[in-house]
């Protein structure tokens, strides 16, 4: 049997921290864990199956996560652009409000002088 470069028990705990619904990975994980629980090394066949299923599962999880992050980043960029545009529009409206207020104040002064 080829020596394992990582602590297999730590790898099993790492994978076990996920809620694994995939039957093939769950079965492979349980076979390897059962061997370790009995104090035995898992068979090469069981270990190969476990690594294959874990790689398949986590490569798909990684792809899905990257795609989700890419989508969320795009949506956040759109949202930030909207926010920037709304802030600019608010600034224009605020300047118009101030200008209108100043103009109205001047009109009031003119009206008072005329009386």
N, C-alpha and C positions, 0 to 999 in steps of 0.2 A: 504494500500500500504506500502511496506517495504521501510524504508528510504534509500536513496542512499548515500554511503560513500564518493563518489567523486563528485566534482562539475560537474553536467551533461553538463552544457553549455561549460565548459572548455574541457570536453571529446569530445563534438561535434565539437568544434573548432580544437582540435587536429586531429580528424579523417578527418574533412573537409579540412585540410591542404594537404591531399593526393589527388591525382587525382584518384578518385574512379570510375572505370568502371563497377564494379560489380553491376548488376541491383538490386539484392535483398538487398544488403547493402545500396545502394543509396536510395531505396524506404523506408527502415526502418529508415534511417537517416533523410530523409525528413519528415516522419510522426512525429518523435519525435521533430524535429526542429519546425515544424508547431505548435505543441502543446505549446512549450515554447514561440514561437512568439505570440501566443494568450494569453499568461500569465497563461496557464493551465499546470498542471502536466500531462505528458503523461500517457496513460492507461498502466496498468501492462502488458497487451498483447503486446502493441506496444514497451514497454521498453524491455520485454523479447525477442521479435523478433530482436530488434536492437542489444542487447547484444549478442545474438546467432550469428547473421550475422557478427557483428564486430569481434567476437572471431574467427569465421571460417576464415574470410578474413585475419586477422592479424596473426593468427597462420600459415597460408599458406605462408604469406609474410615473416614471421620470418624463417620458414624452408627453403624457397628459398634463402633468404639472407645468412643464415648460410652455405648452400651448395655452394653458389657463393663464399663466403669468403674462404671456405675450398679449393675450386678449385683454386682460385687466390693465396692463400698461397702456395699451391703445385707448381703452375707454377712459382711463385717468387722464391721458394727454388731451383727449377730446373735452373732458370735463374741465381741465385746467384752462384750455383755450376759451371755453364758454365763460368761465369765471373771469378771465382776463378781459374778454369783450364786455361782459356785464359791468365790471369795475370801470372800464373806460367810458361806457355809456352812462353809468351813474355819475362819473366825474363831469361829463358834459351837462347832464341834467342839473347837477348841483351848481355849476357855474351859471347856467341859465336862470336858476332860482335866485341866486345871489344878484345877478344882473337885473332881473325883474323886480326884486325887492328894493334895490337901490333906485331904480327908475321910479317905482311907486312912491318911495320916500321923497324923491325930488318933486314929483307931481304934487304931493301933499304940501310941500313947502311953497310951490308956485300958487296953489289954490289958496293958501293962507294969506299970501301977500296980496292977492287980488281982492280980498274981502275988506 
